[in-house]
Amino acid sequence: MEEYKTTRLTSPDYLFRDAEGRVSNRLQEFQPLRSDFRAVFSVLKFGAIVPPLSPFIGIERVAPLTDFYEPDADNQIIKDGQEAADCLIKQKNIVKDTLDSLLLKNLPTSSDPIVLFSGGVDSSVLACRLKSLGFDGTILINFSFGPDDPESIHAEQMAKEIDLRFVRITAGPTTTRCLEHPGLVYDMPFGDHSVSPTSELAEAVCDVIRDDKRVVLDGVGADGVFGLVKKLRKWRRLTLMPQFIARASSAFYGTGLWQKENNIEYLTRVLSRFLNASFSSSMIAQNPLNGIAYDNQYNHEVDFLLNKWLQRSVGADSVRSALAADVALTCANIFAQKGKPIFERAGHKVFFPYLEDSIVRLCLHDMVSWNMATPKAPLKAILADAVPHDMVYRPKSGFVDPHSGIFYLRPFIEYLNNAVESTSGIGDILNKKFIITASNLLMKGSSLPAQTRNLLWAVVFVDRWYQTFQGAARKGSGAQAMG
């Protein structure tokens, strides 16, 4: 496998190999075979397919690796006997210098970039560093969910402070357009319902800049790289929990708690994630519904493949492995995929600074030992040098439709019901009773917990992906045969 190792651990690109040894970065170039239910299980549980699995039996994904085994001694920050403020200054400077180097190396001097701009810490740090480096023509493009969207209002104020051009794109009526032909757009299936607004944003940005081929910067990855260490250390204690507690929580959750959004649902959901799973698997699981909403028979095999890949890449340390799993799968293979193929098909390069090797090196080795008082402390410190303090240290909501409107549209509910029909390629792995119950709740307008919505989205997206991908492949095979 090493002879084909051309992808990084956190690469948002793919590399596939078939049974005959042919290699390609496009799955469309292979003749699709039977669906691999291990891959389907992986998307339903984690939101992404664990290497070396691909959507089809007989085609494997060449697993991206990293050679970052040793920490950088120059970046080790001693926390004992050192003032916290002094420690943070050193962390801030390391991160700032690393980001500046990446931006100067990867951006052309002939044109300024586009930044997908939420106004949060991640994208704002990129914007203020670009301004500092002289990219004064940078355009900050924001997606607003409506005239009263507080995050969009904040983003405009942030852009004024940084002194860069701000463009707002306002969401249109909620549609299921991104589900019509996902197999023609996306190279692999994944699960994240924010693909709907992100794909709308990507198409609108391509329309705004049209023939002006600029690099598009996306702040994906910062949450995993800079925001998880303290949480992971806290959650690692749950691995000491007796399995009978996890089993009881899972059973209780499966009786119907998955329908209710409350503190009991949250607690049983968290505890049941640690049932028969490694720490890395438990941390990146998108839901604890395996064995409830979908078949659990592939759990051990997929968990084994995930941890074998992580151990080859970053070693056996549990916190480091969980960090790698998050940035490699959740960030690079879910979040980065939502807009990337749309931009690339329009001729624009997409650059993810927080997924680059030098940042990942900091994440997997140096930052594990950093004593960060708050998540993303170095990024916040960088931003606080450029804008008022209260604009940095504030709560922020995620990039999702606050009304979750797409779940209640009739086409979505019809797609959900179709996923358990005999014509579905993934129906055999799903619990039909669960899907029908969830469908009926959506028809009634019931509010479901975020984890349940994530699972329902993944079911629909994966089923639609297989149908449209294989449908296009059949048409292509037919055209070749006629030719």
C-alpha positions in Angstrom: 0.0 0.0 0.0 2.9 2.4 0.7 3.8 2.7 -3.0 0.4 4.5 -3.5 0.6 6.6 -0.4 -0.1 10.0 -2.0 -2.7 11.3 0.4 -2.3 12.8 3.9 -4.1 11.8 7.0 -6.4 14.8 6.8 -6.5 15.1 3.0 -10.0 15.9 1.7 -9.1 14.0 -1.5 -9.6 10.3 -2.3 -7.5 7.5 -3.8 -9.0 4.2 -4.8 -7.7 0.8 -5.9 -9.6 -2.1 -7.4 -9.0 -5.8 -7.1 -6.7 -5.7 -10.2 -4.5 -3.1 -8.7 -5.7 -0.1 -10.8 -5.5 3.2 -8.9 -7.6 6.3 -9.4 -8.7 9.3 -7.4 -12.1 9.1 -9.0 -14.5 6.3 -7.9 -16.5 7.0 -11.1 -13.7 5.5 -13.2 -14.3 2.0 -11.7 -17.2 -0.3 -12.6 -19.5 -0.2 -9.5 -19.9 -3.5 -7.8 -22.1 -4.6 -5.0 -22.7 -2.1 -2.1 -20.5 -2.7 0.9 -22.8 -2.6 4.0 -19.7 -2.1 6.2 -19.3 1.3 4.4 -23.0 2.0 4.8 -22.8 1.2 8.5 -19.7 3.5 8.8 -21.6 6.5 7.3 -24.7 5.9 9.5 -22.6 5.7 12.6 -19.7 8.1 11.9 -20.9 10.2 9.0 -18.0 9.1 6.9 -16.5 5.9 5.4 -13.6 4.4 7.4 -10.6 3.5 5.2 -9.8 1.2 3.6 -13.5 0.7 2.9 -15.2 2.3 -0.1 -18.9 2.3 -1.0 -18.4 -0.9 -3.1 -17.0 -4.4 -2.5 -13.9 -5.0 -4.6 -12.8 -1.3 -4.5 -10.8 -0.1 -1.5 -9.8 3.4 -0.5 -6.0 3.7 -0.1 -5.8 4.8 3.5 -4.2 8.2 4.0 -1.4 8.2 6.6 0.9 10.6 8.4 4.5 10.3 9.4 4.1 12.7 12.3 5.3 10.4 15.1 7.6 12.7 17.0 6.6 16.0 18.7 8.5 19.1 17.7 10.8 19.9 20.6 10.8 23.6 19.7 7.0 23.9 20.1 6.8 22.1 23.4 5.5 24.7 25.9 6.4 24.1 29.5 3.4 24.8 31.7 4.8 24.1 35.2 6.1 27.2 36.8 5.2 29.4 33.9 2.6 32.1 33.9 -0.5 31.2 31.9 -0.4 34.5 30.0 3.2 34.0 28.9 2.4 30.4 27.9 -0.6 31.7 25.7 1.6 34.3 24.0 4.0 31.6 22.9 1.2 29.3 21.7 -0.4 32.3 19.8 2.9 33.1 18.1 3.5 29.5 17.0 0.0 29.2 15.5 0.2 32.6 13.9 3.6 32.0 12.3 2.4 28.5 11.0 -0.8 30.0 9.5 1.1 32.9 7.9 3.6 30.5 6.3 0.8 28.3 4.9 -1.1 31.3 3.5 2.0 32.8 1.8 3.0 29.4 0.4 -0.4 28.3 -1.0 -2.0 31.6 -2.2 -1.0 33.2 -5.5 0.1 36.8 -5.4 -1.8 37.6 -8.6 -5.2 37.4 -7.0 -6.7 37.7 -3.5 -8.8 34.8 -2.2 -12.4 34.2 -1.1 -13.0 33.3 2.5 -16.2 31.4 3.4 -16.9 33.7 6.3 -19.2 32.8 9.3 -17.8 35.6 11.5 -16.7 32.9 14.0 -13.2 32.6 15.4 -11.9 30.1 12.7 -12.8 32.1 9.6 -12.1 35.5 11.2 -8.6 34.4 12.1 -8.0 33.6 8.5 -9.4 36.9 7.4 -7.3 39.0 9.8 -4.1 37.1 8.9 -4.8 37.7 5.2 -5.4 41.4 5.8 -2.1 41.5 7.8 -0.2 39.8 5.0 -1.4 42.3 2.4 -4.3 40.4 0.7 -6.4 43.6 0.9 -8.7 42.4 -2.0 -9.9 39.4 -0.1 -13.7 38.9 -0.2 -15.5 37.5 2.9 -18.7 35.7 1.7 -21.3 35.0 4.4 -24.4 32.8 4.3 -27.4 34.2 6.2 -30.5 32.2 7.2 -32.6 35.3 7.1 -32.7 39.0 8.0 -32.7 38.3 11.7 -29.8 35.8 11.6 -27.6 37.0 14.6 -24.5 35.2 13.3 -24.7 36.9 9.9 -25.2 40.3 11.6 -22.1 39.6 13.8 -20.1 38.5 10.7 -20.8 41.8 9.0 -19.6 43.7 12.0 -16.5 41.5 12.2 -15.7 42.2 8.5 -15.9 45.9 9.2 -13.4 45.6 12.1 -11.0 43.6 9.9 -11.6 46.0 7.0 -12.3 43.6 4.2 -15.1 43.4 1.7 -18.2 41.6 3.0 -20.8 39.9 0.8 -23.9 38.3 2.2 -25.8 35.5 0.5 -29.3 35.0 1.9 -30.8 31.5 2.0 -33.7 31.0 -0.4 -36.7 28.8 0.4 -35.7 25.5 1.9 -35.6 22.7 -0.8 -34.3 19.2 -1.2 -32.4 20.0 -4.4 -29.1 18.7 -2.9 -30.7 15.3 -2.6 -31.9 15.0 -6.1 -28.6 13.7 -7.6 -25.9 13.5 -4.9 -24.1 10.6 -6.6 -23.4 12.9 -9.6 -22.0 15.7 -7.4 -20.1 14.0 -4.5 -17.3 11.4 -4.8 -18.4 9.5 -1.7 -21.5 9.5 0.5 -21.3 11.2 3.9 -23.8 12.3 6.6 -24.3 15.9 7.6 -27.5 17.8 7.1 -25.7 21.1 6.8 -24.8 20.0 3.2 -28.1 21.7 2.2 -27.1 25.3 3.1 -23.4 24.6 2.3 -24.2 23.4 -1.2 -26.4 26.5 -1.7 -23.6 28.7 -0.5 -21.1 27.1 -2.8 -23.3 27.4 -5.9 -24.0 31.1 -5.0 -20.3 31.9 -4.5 -19.5 30.3 -7.8 -22.1 32.5 -9.4 -20.8 35.6 -7.6 -17.2 35.2 -8.8 -18.0 33.4 -12.1 -15.0 33.5 -14.3 -12.8 35.1 -11.7 -10.8 32.0 -10.6 -9.9 32.7 -7.1 -8.7 30.3 -4.3 -11.6 29.7 -1.8 -10.5 29.4 1.8 -12.5 27.3 4.2 -11.9 27.2 8.0 -12.9 23.6 8.3 -10.8 21.6 10.8 -10.1 24.2 13.5 -12.8 22.8 15.8 -11.1 19.4 15.8 -7.5 20.7 15.9 -7.9 23.4 18.5 -11.1 22.7 20.4 -11.1 19.0 21.5 -8.1 18.3 23.7 -9.7 19.3 27.0 -13.0 17.6 26.1 -11.2 14.4 25.1 -9.3 14.3 28.4 -12.6 14.7 30.3 -14.5 12.2 28.3 -11.7 9.6 28.5 -12.9 8.9 32.0 -16.1 7.4 30.5 -14.0 4.5 29.1 -13.8 3.3 32.7 -17.6 3.0 32.9 -18.8 -0.6 33.4 -20.4 -2.0 30.2 -23.6 -2.9 32.0 -24.3 0.9 32.4 -23.7 1.5 28.7 -26.0 -1.5 27.8 -28.7 -0.2 30.1 -28.4 3.3 28.7 -28.6 1.9 25.1 -31.7 -0.2 25.9 -33.4 2.8 27.6 -32.5 5.0 24.6 -33.9 2.5 22.2 -37.3 2.4 23.9 -38.2 5.9 22.5 -35.9 8.4 24.1 -34.4 9.0 20.7 -37.6 10.9 20.0 -37.3 13.4 22.9 -34.9 16.2 23.3 -34.2 16.6 27.0 -31.5 16.0 29.6 -32.3 12.3 30.0 -32.0 11.8 26.3 -28.7 13.6 26.3 -27.3 11.5 29.2 -28.4 8.1 27.9 -27.2 9.0 24.4 -23.7 9.9 25.7 -23.4 6.8 27.8 -24.7 4.4 25.2 -22.1 5.6 22.7 -19.4 3.8 24.8 -21.1 0.4 24.4 -18.7 -2.1 22.7 -16.7 0.6 21.0 -13.2 2.0 21.3 -12.6 5.5 22.7 -11.9 6.9 19.2 -15.1 5.3 17.8 -17.2 6.6 20.7 -15.9 10.1 20.4 -16.6 10.6 16.6 -19.9 8.6 16.6 -22.6 10.8 15.1 -25.3 8.8 17.0 -25.8 5.8 19.3 -28.5 4.3 17.1 -26.6 1.3 15.8 -28.6 -1.8 16.9 -31.7 0.5 17.2 -32.1 2.2 13.8 -29.7 0.1 11.8 -28.0 -3.3 11.9 -25.2 -3.6 14.4 -23.5 -6.7 12.9 -20.7 -4.6 11.3 -19.8 -2.7 14.4 -16.7 -4.7 15.6 -15.2 -4.9 12.1 -15.6 -1.2 11.3 -14.3 -0.3 14.7 -11.3 -2.6 14.2 -10.5 -1.0 10.8 -10.7 2.5 12.2 -8.4 1.8 15.0 -5.9 -0.2 12.9 -5.7 2.8 10.5 -5.3 5.2 13.4 -2.6 3.1 15.1 -0.6 3.0 11.9 -0.9 6.7 11.5 -0.5 8.2 15.0 0.3 5.4 17.4 -1.7 4.0 20.3 -2.3 7.1 22.5 -6.1 7.3 23.0 -6.4 11.1 23.0 -4.1 11.5 20.0 -6.1 8.8 18.1 -9.4 10.4 18.9 -8.1 13.8 17.7 -6.8 12.1 14.5 -10.1 10.4 14.0 -12.0 13.7 14.3 -9.8 15.8 12.0 -9.4 12.9 9.4 -13.0 11.7 9.2 -15.3 14.3 10.7 -13.4 17.4 9.3 -11.8 16.2 6.1 -14.3 13.6 5.0 -17.6 15.2 6.1 -17.3 19.0 6.6 -14.8 19.6 3.8 -16.8 17.6 1.3 -20.0 19.7 1.5 -18.8 22.4 -0.9 -15.4 21.2 -2.2 -16.6 19.3 -5.3 -19.0 22.2 -6.3 -16.1 24.7 -6.2 -13.7 22.4 -8.0 -16.2 21.6 -10.8 -16.5 25.4 -11.3 -12.7 25.6 -11.7 -11.9 27.0 -8.2 -9.2 25.6 -5.9 -10.4 25.1 -2.3 -7.8 25.5 0.4 -8.2 24.2 4.0 -5.4 25.8 6.1 -6.4 24.0 9.3 -6.1 20.6 7.6 -2.6 21.2 6.4 0.3 19.0 7.6 2.0 21.7 9.7 -1.2 22.4 11.6 -2.0 18.7 12.0 1.5 18.3 13.4 0.7 20.8 16.1 -2.6 19.1 16.8 -1.4 15.6 17.1 1.7 16.2 19.1 2.4 19.6 20.5 -1.1 20.8 21.3 -1.8 17.6 23.2 0.6 18.9 25.9 -0.5 22.5 25.7 -2.3 23.8 28.7 -5.1 25.7 27.0 -7.5 27.4 29.4 -10.3 27.5 26.8 -10.8 25.7 23.5 -9.1 27.4 20.6 -7.3 29.7 23.0 -4.4 30.5 20.6 -6.8 31.3 17.8 -8.9 33.6 20.0 -5.7 35.3 21.2 -4.7 36.0 17.5 -8.1 37.4 16.7 -8.2 39.5 19.9 -5.2 41.3 18.7 -7.2 42.6 15.7 -10.8 43.1 16.9 -12.5 44.0 20.2 -12.3 41.4 22.9 -16.1 41.0 23.2 -16.4 40.0 19.5 -14.0 37.1 20.1 -15.1 35.6 23.4 -18.8 35.0 22.7 -21.0 31.9 22.2 -21.6 30.9 18.6 -24.3 28.7 17.0 -23.4 26.1 14.3 -23.9 26.5 10.6 -27.3 24.8 10.4 -30.8 25.9 9.5 -32.2 26.9 13.0 -35.6 25.6 12.0 -34.4 22.3 10.5 -36.9 22.9 7.8 -35.6 20.4 5.2 -36.7 17.5 7.5 -40.3 18.4 7.3 -40.6 18.8 3.5 -42.6 16.1 1.8 -39.8 15.1 -0.7 -37.5 14.5 2.2 -40.0 12.3 4.0 -40.7 10.4 0.8 -37.0 9.8 0.3 -36.8 8.5 3.9 -39.7 6.1 3.3 -38.1 5.0 0.0 -34.9 4.0 1.9 -36.6 1.0 3.4 -38.4 -0.1 0.3 -37.4 -3.3 -1.6 -35.8 -1.1 -4.4 -33.4 0.6 -1.9 -29.8 -0.5 -2.0 -29.4 0.0 1.8 -32.8 -1.1 3.1 -31.5 -4.4 4.4 -29.3 -2.7 7.0 -32.1 -0.4 8.3 -34.8 -1.1 11.0 -37.9 -0.5 8.9 -40.1 0.1 12.0 -37.8 2.8 13.3 -37.7 4.6 10.0 -41.5 4.5 9.6 -41.9 5.8 13.2 -39.5 8.6 12.5 -41.2 9.4 9.2 -44.6 9.7 10.9 -43.2 12.0 13.6 -41.8 14.3 10.9 -45.1 14.2 9.1 -46.7 15.5 12.4 -44.1 18.2 12.6 -42.5 16.8 15.8 -39.1 18.1 16.9 -36.5 15.4 17.1 -33.1 15.5 18.8 -30.1 16.6 16.7 -28.5 13.1 16.8 -31.7 11.5 15.5 -31.9 14.1 12.7 -28.3 13.4 11.8 -29.1 9.7 11.4 -32.2 10.4 9.3 -30.3 12.7 7.0 -27.5 10.1 6.6 -30.1 7.4 5.7 -31.6 9.6 3.0 -28.3 11.0 1.6 -26.6 7.6 1.5 -29.6 5.9 -0.2 -29.9 8.7 -2.7 -26.1 8.7 -3.3 -26.1 5.0 -4.2 -29.2 5.3 -6.4 -27.9 8.3 -8.4 -24.3 7.1 -8.6 -25.2 3.6 -9.8 -27.8 5.0 -12.1 -25.2 7.2 -13.8 -22.8 4.3 -14.0 -25.5 2.1 -15.6 -26.2 4.8 -18.2 -22.4 5.1 -18.8 -22.1 1.3 -19.3 -25.0 1.3 -21.6 -23.6 4.1 -23.7 -20.3 2.3 -24.0 -22.0 -0.9 -25.0 -24.0 0.9 -27.6 -20.9 2.5 -28.9 
